[in-house]
Amino acid sequence: MGEPLKIVEGRALTAQQKKDLLNRLARVEGQLRGVQKLIALADAPSDCDAVAQQMAAARKALDRSFVQLLTASIVTHTGNAGDVEDAKAAAARLAAMFDKFA
């Protein structure tokens, strides 16, 4: 594995939110490596059940990461709003993102 990613400070997410998301995604990455290994070693027809189960678990973990991104964004973007209008605009952007990608 390469060097750890440099977490930059910004207004999108807090450093802790980024760290939490990156940790969650690293676990998903590990799950996917495990799925790849199961596929490479699959021999009996029943091995496909194990592959499917692990794929489903990885997909669910990635979905949870997406929800974590959205909730962190809601908290951060609305919390950083200068006034109610900014908060409404942030909420509208996040609703559009949710509608587009969920």
C-alpha positions in Angstrom: 0.0 0.0 0.0 1.2 3.5 -0.8 1.6 6.5 1.5 -1.4 7.7 3.5 -3.5 10.3 1.8 -2.9 13.9 2.9 -6.1 15.2 4.4 -6.6 18.8 3.4 -8.6 21.3 5.5 -11.5 22.8 3.7 -15.2 23.5 3.9 -16.5 20.3 2.3 -15.9 18.0 5.3 -14.0 18.2 8.5 -10.7 16.4 8.9 -12.3 13.9 11.2 -15.2 13.2 8.8 -12.7 12.6 6.0 -10.6 10.3 8.3 -13.7 8.3 9.2 -14.8 8.0 5.6 -11.3 7.0 4.4 -11.1 4.3 7.2 -14.5 3.0 6.1 -13.4 2.9 2.5 -10.2 1.1 3.4 -12.3 -1.6 5.0 -14.4 -1.9 1.8 -11.2 -2.1 -0.2 -10.1 -5.0 2.0 -13.4 -6.7 1.5 -13.0 -6.3 -2.3 -9.6 -7.9 -2.2 -11.1 -10.8 -0.2 -13.8 -11.2 -2.9 -11.1 -11.2 -5.6 -9.3 -14.0 -3.7 -12.5 -16.0 -3.3 -13.1 -15.7 -7.1 -9.6 -16.7 -7.9 -9.8 -19.8 -5.6 -13.4 -20.8 -6.5 -13.6 -24.4 -7.3 -16.9 -26.0 -6.4 -20.3 -24.5 -7.4 -21.0 -23.7 -3.8 -18.1 -21.3 -3.8 -20.2 -19.0 -5.9 -22.5 -18.6 -2.8 -19.6 -17.4 -0.7 -18.5 -14.9 -3.5 -22.1 -13.6 -3.8 -22.3 -13.2 0.0 -19.1 -11.3 0.2 -20.0 -9.1 -2.8 -23.3 -8.2 -1.1 -21.5 -7.4 2.1 -19.0 -5.1 0.2 -21.9 -3.4 -1.7 -23.7 -2.8 1.6 -20.6 -1.4 3.2 -20.1 1.0 0.2 -23.7 2.1 0.5 -23.1 2.8 4.2 -20.1 4.9 3.2 -22.3 6.9 0.8 -24.8 7.5 3.6 -22.0 8.6 5.9 -20.8 11.0 3.2 -24.3 12.5 2.9 -24.9 12.9 6.6 -21.4 14.4 7.2 -22.1 16.8 4.3 -25.4 17.8 5.7 -23.9 18.6 9.1 -20.9 20.4 7.8 -22.5 22.4 4.9 -25.5 23.6 6.9 -23.4 24.2 10.0 -21.0 26.4 8.0 -23.8 28.4 6.4 -23.6 32.1 7.1 -27.4 32.6 7.3 -30.7 30.8 6.8 -30.6 31.4 3.0 -27.1 29.8 2.8 -28.3 26.8 4.8 -31.3 26.4 2.5 -29.0 26.6 -0.6 -26.7 24.0 1.0 -29.7 21.7 1.8 -30.9 22.0 -1.8 -27.5 21.1 -3.2 -27.3 18.1 -1.0 -30.9 17.0 -1.8 -30.0 17.2 -5.5 -26.8 15.1 -4.9 -28.9 12.6 -3.0 -31.5 12.4 -5.8 -28.8 12.1 -8.5 -26.6 9.4 -6.8 -28.9 7.4 -4.4 
